[in-house]
């Protein structure tokens, strides 16, 4: 069967992260949403997303296709129902379509002619940016079970202090030395060739993905994920950092999500709790206004390729777009549009060619090429986000 993941109705709620990727390629738990579906289905997937992203994330359509809403995370019951779909059947949860089987082209799908199947089980869904960290514990535990079932962890060095060791799993080539790993409140997963350096304190749930590094003396707790090739240190709580990003020094990051190719300068901090303990409001691109999250703890949302200087400070519920450079002392405003350069004293527009020069150098350091496809995507994001820049 040909499986296609589509963005669904929540894509704009998940900006700035979906400026540069389909919903399917958001990381929550250990794996991206796409990786979860491919593991469960035993098949590769392609994507229906925005036209400007389709060159990098193409869609392959065959005569018979099952389309799956990427905002839903798979579980055994849902996957079984999807794999049993027949032509012109669709699975719904209330008014939202989860998946459907079609032989029509996408322009011709009309659900009025479909047999509707209501999914009544529990399912995890990512609807808003803050769901990425607030639902990370549940997603991480599910991924841990999926990836480790029937397998044995690589040997863990005796230099470490382990608590609830049966919930700690190291992949081949992972290295952990002279650290404390406590899996009492959730599993700890250390990916292939990842490293935890000496003196680190880690309390699960925690995932360190392939080739990522926790530097000396880090303090990490509260359902945190570090994506592939990430580098972190300092204090991190209940946060998700996508691949290739760095928070390599002291400073606090809490209840936060960082995209790819971000860099947080030394001694930078974000607030995740208001002084009056009120629920946090955060910028929503879909409504173009600040919306209530319903959360008391909510920190920083930062899009791909954004950077901060040393000693940068972020207020509770701050949203930073794609390709921003924050470097002026003081708190920047709590919504910074993409391609902004500056900080608390004001911003100017960060021109794409200048931003691309930085991206090329940063990506080359990790052996990744910044190519013309990446440039075209980011140029499109620059144009899309002009309306929010008054400079």
Secondary structure, DSSP 8 states (H G I E B T S, - for coil): -EEEEE-GGGGGGGTTGGGSS-GGG-B-SSSBHHHHHHHHHTS-EEEE--GGGTTTS-----SSEEEEETTB---HHHHHHHHT--TTEEEEETTEEEEEEESS-GGG--GGGSEEEE--S---B--STTHHHHTHHHHHHHHHHHHHTT-------TTSEEESGGGEEE-TT-EE-S-EEE-SSS-EEE-TT-EE-TT-EEESSEEE-TT-EE-TT-EEESSEEE-TT-EE-SEEES-EE-TT-EE-SSSEEES-EE-TT-B--TT-EE--B-TT----EEEETTTTEEEE---SB--EEE-TT-EE-TT-EE-TTEEE-SS-EEEESSB--SEE-SSEEEETTEEEE--HHHHHHHHHHHHHHTT----HHHHHHHHHHHHHTGGG---
